[in-house]
Amino acid sequence: MADLLTDDQIDLALRDHLPEWKVVDNELVRSVKSETFLDGIRLVATVAQLAESMNHHPDMDIRWTTVTFRVSSHEAGGITDNDLILARHIDTAAS
């Protein structure tokens, strides 16, 4: 099982590498607004493939043109390095 990150480690990662993300209820959270509904669905499909290859799956909520991603390591009970890596991949897919 991966080690949980400290609040300071998470804050530093958000500040330096993941400025679009915030911590809510011990999860990394980011919403991405797409131009169209289908663009949002394509983003979800891309992230799903990434997550499957990592065997680390985010919660994804689709609301018309906005997709909200929630990333945490459930088995560890919080945020780990794996979550930071997945968040960076999501940022790349969203850009």
TORKOLMAR-179231 format. One record per residue: residue number from 1; z, y, x of N, C-alpha, C, O in turn; residue in three letters. Coordinates in steps of 0.2 Angstrom, whole numbers. Each point is the difference from the previous one (the first is absolute). Last residue first. Layout:
N
+-----+-------+---------+--------+-------+----------+---------+-------+---------+--------+-------+---------+--------+--------+
! num !  n.up ! n.north ! n.east ! ca.up ! ca.north ! ca.east !  c.up ! c.north ! c.east !  o.up ! o.north ! o.east ! residu !
+-----+-------+---------+--------+-------+----------+---------+-------+---------+--------+-------+---------+--------+--------+
! NUM !     Z !       Y !      X !     Z !        Y !       X !     Z !       Y !      X !     Z !       Y !      X !    ALA !
...
+-----+-------+---------+--------+-------+----------+---------+-------+---------+--------+-------+---------+--------+--------+
This chain:
95
+-----+-------+---------+--------+-------+----------+---------+-------+---------+--------+-------+---------+--------+--------+
! num !  n.up ! n.north ! n.east ! ca.up ! ca.north ! ca.east !  c.up ! c.north ! c.east !  o.up ! o.north ! o.east ! residu !
+-----+-------+---------+--------+-------+----------+---------+-------+---------+--------+-------+---------+--------+--------+
!  95 !  -107 !      97 !    -28 !    -3 !        6 !       3 !    -8 !      -1 !     -1 !    -3 !       5 !      3 !    SER !
!  94 !    19 !     -22 !    -10 !     0 !        6 !      -5 !    -4 !       6 !      3 !    -2 !       4 !     -4 !    ALA !
!  93 !     6 !     -24 !     17 !    -4 !       -2 !      -5 !    -1 !       6 !     -5 !    -5 !       1 !     -3 !    ALA !
!  92 !    20 !       2 !     21 !    -7 !       -1 !       2 !    -5 !      -1 !     -5 !    -5 !       3 !     -1 !    THR !
!  91 !    28 !      -3 !     -4 !    -2 !        7 !       1 !    -7 !       0 !      2 !    -4 !       4 !     -2 !    ASP !
!  90 !    15 !     -25 !      0 !    -2 !        3 !      -7 !    -3 !       7 !      1 !    -5 !       2 !     -3 !    ILE !
!  89 !    13 !     -13 !     22 !    -6 !       -3 !      -2 !    -2 !       3 !     -7 !    -6 !       1 !     -1 !    HIS !
!  88 !    27 !       5 !      9 !    -6 !        3 !       4 !    -7 !      -2 !     -2 !    -4 !       3 !      0 !    ARG !
!  87 !    23 !     -13 !    -10 !    -1 !        7 !      -2 !    -5 !       4 !      4 !    -4 !       3 !     -3 !    ALA !
!  86 !    11 !     -25 !     10 !    -4 !        0 !      -6 !    -2 !       7 !     -3 !    -5 !       1 !     -3 !    LEU !
!  85 !    19 !      -3 !     22 !    -6 !       -2 !       1 !    -5 !       0 !     -6 !    -6 !       2 !      0 !    ILE !
!  84 !    29 !       2 !     -3 !    -3 !        6 !       3 !    -8 !      -2 !      2 !    -4 !       4 !     -1 !    LEU !
!  83 !    18 !     -21 !     -7 !    -2 !        5 !      -5 !    -3 !       6 !      2 !    -5 !       3 !     -3 !    ASP !
!  82 !    13 !     -20 !     18 !    -6 !       -2 !      -4 !    -2 !       5 !     -5 !    -6 !       0 !     -2 !    ASN !
!  81 !    26 !       4 !     14 !    -6 !        1 !       4 !    -7 !      -2 !     -4 !    -5 !       4 !      0 !    ASP !
!  80 !    26 !      -1 !    -16 !    -1 !       -3 !       7 !    -6 !       3 !      3 !    -4 !       3 !     -3 !    THR !
!  79 !    22 !       1 !    -20 !    -6 !        2 !       4 !     0 !      -3 !      7 !     5 !       1 !      3 !    ILE !
!  78 !     9 !     -13 !    -24 !    -2 !        7 !       2 !    -6 !       1 !      4 !    -5 !      -4 !     -1 !    GLY !
!  77 !    16 !     -18 !     -5 !     4 !        5 !      -4 !    -2 !       7 !      2 !     5 !       4 !     -1 !    GLY !
!  76 !   -14 !     -26 !      8 !     4 !        3 !       4 !     5 !       5 !     -3 !     5 !       2 !      2 !    ALA !
!  75 !   -22 !     -14 !    -14 !     4 !       -5 !       3 !     5 !       3 !      5 !     6 !      -3 !      1 !    GLU !
!  74 !   -23 !      17 !    -11 !     5 !       -2 !      -5 !     5 !      -5 !      3 !     6 !       0 !     -1 !    HIS !
!  73 !   -20 !      20 !     11 !     1 !       -7 !       2 !     5 !      -3 !     -4 !     6 !       1 !      1 !    SER !
!  72 !   -23 !      20 !     -7 !     6 !       -1 !       3 !     0 !      -8 !      1 !    -4 !      -4 !     -2 !    SER !
!  71 !   -12 !      26 !    -10 !     1 !       -5 !       5 !     7 !      -1 !      3 !     3 !       4 !      2 !    VAL !
!  70 !   -21 !       7 !    -23 !     7 !       -1 !       2 !     1 !      -6 !      5 !    -2 !      -6 !     -1 !    ARG !
!  69 !   -18 !      24 !    -11 !     2 !       -6 !       4 !     7 !       0 !      2 !     3 !       6 !      1 !    PHE !
!  68 !   -21 !       5 !    -20 !     6 !        1 !       3 !     2 !      -7 !      4 !     0 !      -5 !     -3 !    THR !
!  67 !   -23 !      19 !     -8 !     3 !       -7 !       2 !     6 !       2 !      4 !     0 !       4 !      5 !    VAL !
!  66 !   -18 !      10 !    -23 !     6 !        0 !       5 !     2 !      -7 !      1 !     2 !      -4 !     -5 !    THR !
!  65 !   -19 !      11 !    -12 !    -2 !        1 !       7 !     5 !       0 !      5 !    -2 !       2 !      6 !    THR !
!  64 !     8 !     -14 !    -27 !    -6 !        4 !      -1 !    -3 !       1 !      7 !    -2 !      -5 !      3 !    TRP !
!  63 !    22 !      -7 !      0 !     1 !        5 !      -6 !    -7 !       4 !      0 !     0 !       5 !      4 !    ARG !
!  62 !    13 !     -28 !      9 !    -6 !        4 !      -1 !     0 !       4 !     -7 !     2 !      -3 !     -5 !    ILE !
!  61 !    14 !     -10 !     25 !     0 !        3 !      -7 !    -6 !       4 !     -1 !    -1 !       5 !      4 !    ASP !
!  60 !    12 !     -24 !     15 !    -5 !        5 !      -2 !     0 !       1 !     -7 !     0 !      -4 !     -4 !    MET !
!  59 !    15 !      -8 !     26 !     0 !        1 !      -8 !    -5 !       5 !     -1 !     0 !       6 !      4 !    ASP !
!  58 !    -2 !     -21 !     19 !     3 !        6 !      -3 !     0 !      -1 !     -8 !    -4 !      -3 !     -3 !    PRO !
!  57 !     4 !     -16 !     24 !    -3 !        3 !      -6 !     3 !       6 !     -3 !     6 !      -1 !     -2 !    HIS !
!  56 !   -11 !     -17 !     24 !     5 !        5 !      -2 !    -3 !       5 !     -5 !    -4 !       4 !      1 !    HIS !
!  55 !    -8 !     -21 !     13 !     6 !       -4 !      -4 !     6 !       5 !     -2 !     5 !      -2 !      1 !    ASN !
!  54 !   -27 !       7 !     10 !     6 !        1 !       3 !     6 !      -4 !     -3 !     5 !      -1 !      3 !    MET !
!  53 !   -27 !       1 !    -12 !    -1 !       -2 !       7 !     7 !       1 !      4 !     1 !      -4 !      5 !    SER !
!  52 !    -2 !      11 !    -27 !     0 !       -7 !       0 !    -1 !      -3 !      7 !     3 !      -5 !      2 !    GLU !
!  51 !    -3 !      28 !     -6 !     7 !       -2 !      -1 !    -1 !      -8 !      1 !     5 !      -3 !      2 !    ALA !
!  50 !   -25 !      15 !     -1 !     4 !        1 !       6 !     7 !      -3 !     -1 !     2 !      -4 !      5 !    LEU !
!  49 !   -16 !       3 !    -24 !    -3 !       -4 !       6 !     4 !       1 !      6 !     2 !      -5 !      3 !    GLN !
!  48 !     4 !      18 !    -21 !     1 !       -7 !      -2 !    -2 !      -4 !      6 !     3 !      -5 !      2 !    ALA !
!  47 !    -9 !      27 !     -1 !     7 !       -1 !       2 !     2 !      -7 !     -2 !     4 !      -3 !      4 !    VAL !
!  46 !   -25 !       9 !    -11 !     0 !        1 !       7 !     7 !      -2 !      3 !     1 !      -4 !      4 !    THR !
!  45 !    -4 !       6 !    -27 !    -3 !       -6 !       2 !     0 !       0 !      8 !     1 !      -6 !      3 !    ALA !
!  44 !     6 !      25 !    -14 !     5 !       -5 !      -1 !    -3 !      -7 !      3 !     4 !      -4 !      3 !    VAL !
!  43 !   -18 !      23 !     -3 !     6 !        0 !       5 !     5 !      -5 !     -1 !     2 !      -3 !      5 !    LEU !
!  42 !   -20 !       4 !    -20 !    -2 !       -2 !       6 !     5 !       0 !      6 !     1 !      -4 !      4 !    ARG !
!  41 !     4 !      13 !    -26 !     0 !       -7 !       0 !    -3 !      -3 !      7 !     3 !      -5 !      2 !    ILE !
!  40 !    -3 !      28 !     -5 !     7 !       -2 !       1 !     0 !      -8 !      0 !     4 !      -3 !      3 !    GLY !
!  39 !   -24 !      13 !     -7 !     2 !        1 !       7 !     7 !      -2 !      1 !     1 !      -3 !      5 !    ASP !
!  38 !    -9 !       2 !    -27 !    -3 !       -5 !       4 !     1 !       1 !      7 !     1 !      -5 !      4 !    LEU !
!  37 !     6 !      22 !    -19 !     4 !       -6 !      -1 !    -3 !      -6 !      4 !     4 !      -3 !      3 !    PHE !
!  36 !    -8 !      27 !      7 !    -2 !       -3 !      -7 !     5 !      -6 !      0 !     3 !      -2 !      5 !    THR !
!  35 !     0 !      17 !     13 !    -4 !        4 !      -5 !    -2 !      -3 !     -6 !     0 !       3 !     -6 !    GLU !
!  34 !    24 !      -8 !     18 !    -7 !       -1 !       1 !    -4 !       5 !     -4 !     2 !       2 !     -5 !    SER !
!  33 !    24 !      -3 !     15 !    -4 !        2 !      -6 !    -7 !      -1 !      3 !    -3 !       3 !      5 !    LYS !
!  32 !    28 !     -14 !      2 !    -7 !        3 !       3 !    -4 !       1 !     -7 !    -1 !      -4 !     -4 !    VAL !
!  31 !    29 !       1 !     13 !    -6 !        0 !      -6 !    -6 !       3 !      3 !     0 !       4 !      4 !    SER !
!  30 !    24 !     -17 !      7 !    -6 !        5 !       0 !    -4 !      -1 !     -6 !    -2 !      -6 !     -1 !    ARG !
!  29 !    27 !      -4 !     14 !    -4 !        2 !      -6 !    -5 !       5 !      1 !     1 !       5 !      3 !    VAL !
!  28 !    18 !     -24 !      8 !    -4 !        5 !       2 !    -5 !       1 !     -6 !    -3 !      -5 !     -3 !    LEU !
!  27 !    29 !      -4 !      0 !    -7 !       -2 !       1 !    -4 !       6 !      2 !     2 !       6 !     -1 !    GLU !
!  26 !    21 !      -6 !     -6 !     0 !       -4 !       6 !    -7 !      -3 !      0 !    -1 !      -6 !      3 !    ASN !
!  25 !     6 !      23 !    -19 !     3 !       -6 !      -2 !    -1 !      -6 !      6 !    -2 !      -5 !     -2 !    ASP !
!  24 !   -12 !      24 !      7 !     3 !        0 !      -6 !     2 !      -7 !     -2 !    -3 !      -5 !      1 !    VAL !
!  23 !    -9 !      22 !     20 !     4 !       -6 !      -2 !     3 !       1 !     -6 !     4 !       5 !     -2 !    VAL !
!  22 !   -28 !       4 !     11 !     7 !        2 !      -1 !     4 !      -7 !     -1 !    -3 !      -5 !     -1 !    LYS !
!  21 !   -24 !      14 !     11 !     5 !       -4 !      -2 !     7 !       3 !     -1 !     2 !       4 !      3 !    TRP !
!  20 !   -22 !       6 !      8 !    -1 !       -1 !      -8 !     5 !      -4 !     -3 !     0 !      -1 !     -6 !    GLU !
!  19 !    -1 !       4 !     30 !     3 !        6 !      -4 !    -1 !       0 !     -7 !     3 !       4 !     -4 !    PRO !
!  18 !    -3 !     -20 !     26 !    -1 !       -2 !      -8 !     2 !       6 !     -4 !     5 !       0 !     -4 !    LEU !
!  17 !    -3 !       0 !     29 !    -5 !       -5 !      -2 !    -2 !       0 !     -7 !    -6 !      -2 !     -2 !    HIS !
!  16 !    24 !      15 !     12 !    -5 !        0 !       5 !    -6 !      -3 !     -2 !    -5 !       1 !      3 !    ASP !
!  15 !    24 !       1 !    -18 !    -1 !        7 !       3 !    -6 !       0 !      4 !    -5 !       4 !      0 !    ARG !
!  14 !    13 !     -25 !     -8 !    -3 !        5 !      -6 !    -2 !       6 !      3 !    -5 !       2 !     -1 !    LEU !
!  13 !    17 !     -16 !     16 !    -7 !       -3 !      -2 !    -3 !       4 !     -5 !    -6 !       2 !      0 !    ALA !
!  12 !    28 !       4 !      5 !    -4 !        2 !       6 !    -8 !      -3 !     -2 !    -4 !       4 !      1 !    LEU !
!  11 !    21 !      -9 !    -16 !    -1 !        7 !      -1 !    -5 !       2 !      6 !    -5 !       4 !     -1 !    ASP !
!  10 !    13 !     -26 !      1 !    -5 !        1 !      -6 !    -2 !       7 !      0 !    -5 !       2 !     -1 !    ILE !
!   9 !    22 !      -8 !     17 !    -7 !       -3 !       2 !    -5 !       1 !     -6 !    -6 !       2 !      2 !    GLN !
!   8 !    28 !       5 !     -6 !    -3 !        4 !       5 !    -7 !      -2 !      2 !    -4 !       4 !      1 !    ASP !
!   7 !    17 !     -17 !    -16 !    -2 !        6 !      -3 !    -4 !       4 !      5 !    -5 !       3 !     -2 !    ASP !
!   6 !     5 !     -28 !      9 !     5 !        5 !      -2 !    -3 !       6 !     -4 !    -6 !       1 !      1 !    THR !
!   5 !    -4 !     -27 !     -2 !     0 !        6 !       4 !     6 !       5 !     -2 !     2 !       0 !     -6 !    LEU !
!   4 !    -4 !     -28 !      5 !     0 !        6 !      -4 !     0 !       6 !      5 !     3 !       0 !      5 !    LEU !
!   3 !   -12 !     -25 !      2 !     6 !        5 !      -1 !    -2 !       6 !     -4 !    -5 !       3 !      1 !    ASP !
!   2 !    -7 !     -28 !     -5 !     0 !        6 !       4 !     6 !       5 !     -1 !     3 !      -1 !     -5 !    ALA !
!   1 !    -5 !     -27 !      4 !     0 !        6 !      -4 !     0 !       6 !      4 !     3 !       0 !      6 !    MET !
+-----+-------+---------+--------+-------+----------+---------+-------+---------+--------+-------+---------+--------+--------+
